[in-house]
Amino acid sequence: MGMLVDGTWQEGTAGAADKDGHFKREESTFRDWLSADGSAGPNGEPGVKAAPGRFRLYVSLACPWAHRTLIVRALKGLEDMMPVSVVNWHMGDQGWTFEPGPQVTPEPERGARCLHELYAAAKPGMTGKVTVPVLWDRERGRIVSNESADIIRMFNTAYDALGAKAGDFYPAALRSGIDAINERVYATVNNGVYQAGFASTQKAYEEAVGPLFDSLIWLDERLQQREWLVGDAMTEADIRLFTTLIRFDAVYYVHFKCNVRRIADFAGLHAFVARMMAIPEVADTVNFEHIKHHYYGSHRHLNPSGIVPVGPEWAY
């Protein structure tokens, strides 16, 4: 995958692993905060006031990080207030593009062919990776945020006074518990599958797979005792876990060599995924064609033939 260097796209310059073979994820570049009144974010991030139609969400249907934002957008009923654009599943030399394809939407703001054009326009001279999701300010022509963890919290409350559906996925009384779950799940599961899949040494791979399955066992035991990870209703912790689990058996088990056990082999995790998939707003955001074609078709260093598996059969 390429990256922007001093505002110019460079192919094949963004290595996934460090010198010891460990996959390293970059910090998000854009961290402004969308709020109901334009107030600053919780850590002092510059605030932007929410308004119907002012912002556009750019996503990949394949990406688990972007998937989080689509789920919260749907659960909060923001579809008419927050238009969305979908990139092509294939990530080639130009990164994410708007090349025509099933469910792909042309880029309407600047007529961009590639997502990196929006990044370069938003921050001339930028050096860094170009990722999804992207929350774009149509009025100012700039990126508000490309951090999925922030975007789902913005969507959770920013539009409540503008007609969003009821629901709080980060309730104040449960935040410490949610944060604790999120921290472990991010480090060992959400990012852990990538650390295993993109490791370039045996040692780095095994150092990722061990904690990944330790956490899956821990989560499975927890979800055999309760429906949701924290509290009595769905929270962002459930959403953040789900977007990795729904891809696990189809992609990570084989493609990223996370093949100790399938999610289908964990009673608690399997039931949890089925419970999430029974919610129409969640199920409607899942697109296995984009998911499978992206991973197996884009990562040619892992799958040189580009052949996309037919299976697995689904029980959800």
Buried (B, 14 or more C-beta within 10 A) or exposed (E): BBBBBEBEBEEEEBEBBEEEBBBEBEEBBBBBBBBBEBEEBEEEBEBBEBBBEBBBBBBBBBBBBBBBBBBBBBBBBBEEBBBBBBBBBBBBEBBBBBBEBEEBBEBEBEEBEBBBBBBBBBBEEBBBBBBBBBBBBBEEEBBBBBBBBBBBBBBBBBBBEEEBEEBBBBBEEBBEBBEEBBEBBBBBBBBBBBBBBBBBEEEBBEBBBBBBBEBBBBBBEBBEEEEBBBBEEBBBBBBBBBBBBBBBBBBBBBBBBBEEBBBBEBEBBBBBBEBBBEBEBBBEBBBBBBBBBBBBBBBEEBBEEEEEEEEEEBEE
